């Protein structure tokens, strides 16, 4: 699931059309930086999730529901990442981004 989240995030980054110079990428810097930040967050969750599930012998229903709660919030990361990046870290998209990450942390 987390690999899908990362894939969706990278697919949100669109290459500029008819622009073959490095300086043509400058307007996409906010989008790229928001992707890098989100990639790091999701990678940390993925690593922790992997190690956590290798420590248990049986996943109870409670563990599965808690896991789904976490995955719900992480599934929103591509949306808030794209919104924040395309709006150059404006207040409301950045606040929602932080809210989603807060809820993932709580989950």
N, C-alpha and C positions, 0 to 999 in steps of 0.2 A: 504494500500500500504506500509506504513512504517513498519508494522509488517512483511510483506514479505521480506523487505530489511534486517531486523534483522534476520529472519529465514535463508535467504541465507547466511548471514555472518557466522552464527554459523555452518551451514552445510559445510562450507569451512574448518573448523577445523577438521582435521583427527586425530583420535587416533592412536598412534603407535602400530604396530602389534607385538604380542609376547613380550610385555613389560609390566610387571605387577608391577613395582616398581615406586615410586614417582619420583626418580631421572631420570627415563626414559622419563619424561615429560620435562626435562630441555631444550632439543633442540627446544621445541615448545614454549618457553617463549615469543619470539618475536611475534609469531602468536597470542598467547593469549593476550599479551599487546595491539597489534594493534586492536584486536577484542573489548577489553574493551573500548579503546579510541573511536572507531567508534560507539559502542553501546551507549556511553554517548552522542555523537553528535546527533545520530539519535533519541534518547530518548528525548533530548531537543527540536528538531524540531517537534517530534510527539506531545509533550505536548503543545508547542506553537501553532501548527496547530489546535489541538483540541479546545483550548480556543479561537483562532481567529475565527474559523468557527461557534462557538456558539454565537458570538457577532453579526453576520450578519443575516438579515432576508431573503435576496435573493442573490444568487450567480450569478452575471452577467457573460456574456461571457468573459469579461476582467479578472475578478477574476479567472475564470476557467482556462484560458490560463496562467495566472501568477502561478497558482497552479501547472499546468502541467510542467511549466518551472522549478519550484522547485523540483518536483518529478523526472524529468529527471536527474538532478544532484545528487539527493539522491540515485537514482537507480544505479549510478556508484560507490557508496561507497563500496559495497561488493567486487567489482573487485580491486579497488585500495587498500583496506584493505588487501586483500589476497596477492597482489603483494608486498606491503610494508612489511608485516609480514614474508613472506617466504624468502625475500631478506634481512632480518635483518636490516631494516631501511636504506637501501642504498639511495644514494642521489637522483637518478632519480625517483624511486617509491615514495619516501617521498615527493618530489616536486610535482609529479602528484597528490598525496593524498591531499596535501595542496591546489593545484589548484582546485580540485573538491570541497573541502570544501569552498574555496573562492567563487566559482561560486554559490554554494548553498546559501551562505550568501548574495550574490548580488541578487539572485532570490527572 
